[in-house]
Amino acid sequence: MCSLQLHPPHALSSRIYSPAKFFSIPTTLNHNRKSRLRATLSFVEEFPPNANRRQSDPQWKGGFSLGIDLGLSRTGLALSKGFSFRPLTVLKLRGEKLELRLLDIAEKEEADEFIIGLPKSWDGKETPQSNKVRSVAGRLAVRAAERGWRVYLQDEHGTSTEASSLMINMGLRKSARQRSTDAYAAAILLKRYFAASGQGTELVLPKQIDLLEKLRRGVTEEFDSF
């Protein structure tokens, strides 16, 4: 179990990403766009990241999060229950098999949101790999919404390097580091996400209205339960 110290929380600033149309909407808009997109932006408040909910109520007991570091052949997973982050496993699956396995693990671990690392360069620009990650996130968002779960994208730049340094400091052997880098990178991703209280994440939404209603019910049931 790796438990990491968090920085002070910040105000929520999320984006919306629609996999059906492939666009993202920042919460800060110019005057001409505000009226046209006001209804869409309300989704940010409707489906707040767990990190933001926990900032508002530190005693909140719901909202386990599954961090995902997507690679070309390996996918690292980490779990957050509260402010503790645990590298979970590394999957060597792709396509539908990967997506179904992610759903199974989320159900087993009682996670209700997926935090997927979005590749970006040092200057904040997206890379060719970013589009591939967005495609996976879009498909997963549709499957997750069926269960009332949410999918977010989070900048993952530098997480692998930070994960390698962490494992070296922990005294892990090279062979162990090679096997576990992706899972530790996913844990670092969750650390960033909670440190910023969800600031800068992108909410990935399915286009179907019925799935949006399932997401609403899922969020409502969580608040009612806890």
N, C-alpha and C positions, 0 to 999 in steps of 0.2 A: 504494500500500500504506500503510495507516495503522496504525502500531504504537503502542500506548498502554501507559503504565505501569500496572501492577496494584497493588492494595492487598494486604496480607498475607492469606493464605487463612484461612477459617473452617471450623468443623466442618460436616459435611453435615447438612442438615435439609430433606428433600424431602417432597412430598405425592404422593398417588396420585389420579388422576382417571380414572374409568371412563366413557367416552363412551356406553356402552350404558345406564347408569343415571343419568348426570349427577350424580355426587357426587364430592367430594374428601375424602381422609382425611389429616389432619395426623399427623405422626409422634409428636406429644405427645398422649396420650390420657388420659382419666380412668380410674380403676381399674376401673370396671364394664365399660368397652368394651375394655380391653386384651386380655382372654382371647379375646373374640369375634373380634377383628380381627388377632390376632397373626400368623396365616398370611398375611393380605393384606399386612400391613406388611413382611413379609419381601421383597416385591418391590422395595422401596427399596434394600435391600442387594444384591439380585440384579442389578438394572439401574442401577448408579450412573451419574450424569452424567459425561461425559468430563472436565469441570472438576475433579471430585472425584478421579478416577483420576490426573489429572496432578498434583494436589496431593500424592498419595501417592508418585508416582514421576515427578519432573520430567524424567527421561530417556525416559519412555514416548513412543513414536513413532506410536502409533495415534490414533484418535479425532478426525478432522476434524469440525467442527461447522458446520451451516448455520443462520444466524440469519434469522428471517423476521418482517418488519414488515407485518402484514396490514392493508389498508385497504379502503374500500368499492369502489374501482375500480383501485387500484394496490397492488402488493405489493413491498416492498423486500427484497433479499436481500444477505447478507454472509457471508463465509467466514472461519473461524478455523482456522489450521493452527499449533498450538502457542499461543503467547501473542500472535500477531499477528493483526490483524483487518482484513479487506479488504472494502470495499463492492464488491458484485459486479454487480448489475443491478437493474432495476425491471421487473416484469412487469405487463402490463395484461390479465390473464386472471382468470376467475372459475370457480367450480364444479369440475367434474371436469377440465377442461382445465388449470386452475391446479395441481391436485393431481398430475396426471400429469407436468406440467412440473417441479414441485418434485422429484419422484422422479428424473427424468432428470438434472437438474442435480446432485443429490446423488451420483448414480452417477458422473457425469463428474468431479466434484471429489473423489471418494473420501470423502464425508462419511457417517457412520453414525448421526448423530442430528440432529434438528431442534429448534431453540430458537425457539419462537413467542412473540412478545410478547403479553401479556394486558393489555388496557386496564384501567386503574384510575384512580380519582379521586385528588386530592391527599391525602385522608384514608385511602387504602388500600381503599376500597370499589369493587366492580365496577360497571361501567357497562352500559347497554343493548347496547353493542357487544361486551361480554365474552361474552355468550351466542353471538353469531355466530362469534366467534373459537373458542370451545370446540367448536362444531359442526364447523368446518373441521378443527380439531386432532383431533377424534374420528375423522373419516373418514380423515384422513391417517395416523393411528396404525394403522388396520387395514391400509392399503396398505403402510405402512412395515414393519410386523411380518412381512409376507410375505417380506421381504428380510433380516429380522433386525435392522432399524434401530429406533431409539427416538424418541419424540416427548415433548418437555417444554414446559411453559408457564412463562414468566418475566415478572414485572411489568415493563411497559414505560413506566410513567408518566414523562413528561418527556424521553423519548429524542429526540423530534422537535425540541424546543427546544434540547437539548444538541447535536444534530447540526447544527442551523442555526448555532449559535455556533461550532462547530468549523470549518464550511465558510467562515464569514466570516473567521475567524482564518487560514485557509489561503489567503485571497485569491481565492476562487472568485467568479465573476461571478453576478449574480442569476439569470440564465437557467440557468446550470449548477447552482446551488443548487436551483432549482425542479425540475429534472429528477432530481436525485440525493438529495434529502432522505430519501426512504424507505429507500434503500440505506444511507446513512450512519446513519440511525436503527437499522437492523438491526445495524450494526457496533457502535454504542453498546450495544445490547442484549447482544451477545456480550461486550463489555468488562465489563459488570456481572456477567454470568453467571460469567465466569472469575475476576473479582475476588473474588466471594463463594464460589468453589469449588463452585458449584452449590447453595448454600444458598438455600432458599426456592422452589426450582423445584417444579413439579407434574409427576409422571410420568403420561402419558396411556396407558392400557392398553386393548387390545381385550378384549372379553369372551370370545372364543372360546379354548378351551383349546389347540387346535392352534397358534394364533398365538402364545400365550405360550411354547409349547415352541420355536417358531422363534426367538423373541427370546432364549431361554436359549442355544440353539445359536449364535446370532450373537455373543453376548457371549463364550462359551467359545472360539469360533474366533478372536476378536480377541486374547485373552490367549495362545492357543497360537501365533498368528502372530508376536507381538511379544515 
